[in-house]
Amino acid sequence: MPHIALSNVTKEYLTGRRRTVAVTNFSLEVERGSFVSLVGPSGCGKSTLLSMVAGLLEPSSGTITIDGRLVAGPNEHIGTVFQDSHLLPWHTVLRNVLFPVKLRRKNLREFEPQARELLKLTGIEGFAKHYPHELSGGMRQRVAICRALILSPDILLMDEPFSALDAMTREEMTHELQRIWSSYGKTVLFVTHSVREAVFLSDRIVVMGLNPNRIIHDVRVSLERPRTAKMETQSRFNLIVDEIRESIAQGRKHGATQNDGAIRIAASG
Amino acid sequence: MAPSQTISSSNSAIGSRLNTAWQGFIETPAWPILVSIMFVAAWEAYVRLTGLSRIILPAPSDVFQYMYGQWALLAEHAWPTLYQSLIGFALAVVGGILIAVTITQFTTIRRGLYPLVVIFALIPKISVAPLLTLWFGTGDVARVALVFVIAFFPMVVSPASGLMSVDRGLLMMARSFGASKSQIFWQLRVPTSVPYIFDGMKVAISLAVIGIIVAEFVTSEKGLGYLIIFATGLLNTTMMLAAIIVLSVIGLGLYFMLEWLEKLVVYWRTSD
């Protein structure tokens, strides 16, 4: 059984009188323990898809299942990391990591060793007592990753988690994420605008096109792990990057021809 | 040409050094203190030199001398002003926050109550002072009631906007981790609204002091407002100014206490 299964998922919004379609008839099966990236032009509905898997949005039609069970609202087995860290400014780093524990009404003290271990894993154990405004953007995003992992979810959803960071921090975080993923073995669904980032991290890359918003390319990345900075300069890495870039360009072009009158896309991703 | 150039450039170097010293001085608290001293000195000199009647304008030295000699009288009148404004203020804070929570959390009540709140907020509050006397008599209750009425509305508006202005990203994050409506209220809305509550309190405390003075103008046998009216009757401008100074000190003291408390409570905002 696939870990995450989306079948014929459609999401429409009614904004005033206008019907906008974010996702049409989208189907995808994600294997347990795999790292899958969703890439595509802005407005292709990838963030909307992630929100639906997270249980934050309900599909207009179609079904989303996790381990065969229908997703009906936010779920303890899922940890989500957003584009911004969204830390509570009035809580320390440690309390922020423990926030999901608090929301699930579990014993904070019981989870504290786990939280400290996660902070150690992400290299910010020295900042447990600091407040978010005292941290850099990269550190804040590390805290957000720790928070997503605190309840040991099986699934990690990441919505452009590094896009607000500077290029150098971003690269560092990408390597970090690979390390975390390989030591915890979660199923990761990762939305990004960066093709290189997707190739570096993923087992599989799903390219989405515009109008209709559908899968136009599904690539398996068979580069061995752990992936290194050096691999990024090698031609087999860059061949995959080129292949994906090309299909994104095609998807965009395809959209442009149909975009003239019909449907307007209002998804944020 | 060359030597004169050197001279002029060294001149301007001295000038710029003086300039930076002056800039530095302006940054220190010594500068506003100096300006204040100059103001008082100018006032003193003006009164002395023109021989102005004390009824029109007493010299600052007269006022300070009066305050020094009559501190017991001033304290006796400052006390009711202080505690009655504080009681009215406290009631306004509690009542205002309760209404703010009610109108932000319950749509039905908001739709019903909000227009009424706006209409009441638009009434110039001082105009109801005689009405309050009619209802509550001439005692403390009427005065506290006026303080409450005048300080109440900022204590509704600010906390309400705080409760409504939770960051959307934080909301989405909390929902993704399964936050219930009451958890969102206590974990997100309440902490978000704390700085807004302080903003409201800073406005309300100034209004509370205005409220108590107006109330004491209308009816009282004690208080700084009473003392000001009493001094007017005696044509004792010195007493009047002394009462105004004590009143200002009370108002400033309360305001700065709130600022201090805010820094303590809203610790996450301080270093920004």
Interface residues (C-beta under 8 A of the other chain):
Chain A: A54 G55 L56 G73 P74 N75 E76 I78 T80 F82 D84 H86 L88 P89 W90 F99 P100 K102 L103 R104 Y131 P132 H133 E134 R147
Chain B: D167 G169 L170 M172 M173 A174 R175 S176 F177 G178 A179 S180 Q183 Q187 L188 P191 Y267 W268 R269 S271 D272
